[in-house]
Amino acid sequence: MKLFITIHNKTIPVYTDDKTSKKFNLLKSALEAKVSKGRKAIKKCLDSIISIEIVGCEAILHSFNERDTLALSLY
């Protein structure tokens, strides 16, 4: 399933196999916290993010630079 989320005025696709919106809501709250209180690595990834993939209980944040891609725990 493909959903969209807005981060830094950019629309980012979110790919998930979960048909419920529970994980999507967890992702939104986690990203809101990371935007305001995140460390430099998270903020750098969010500046160049191209897509998000939810796998199990983690969100994989894909960025332009492969080194900036990271995993974010949803729980």
PESUL-V551369 format. One line per field, one symbol per residue. psi: psi as a letter, one per 20 degrees, with the letter a starting at -180 (. if undefined). Layout:
# PESUL-V551369
psi = ???
This chain:
# PESUL-V551369
psi = qprqqpplkpppqppqipirjghghhgghghghhghjrrggghgghhkqhrppoocjqpooprgphhiprpppi.
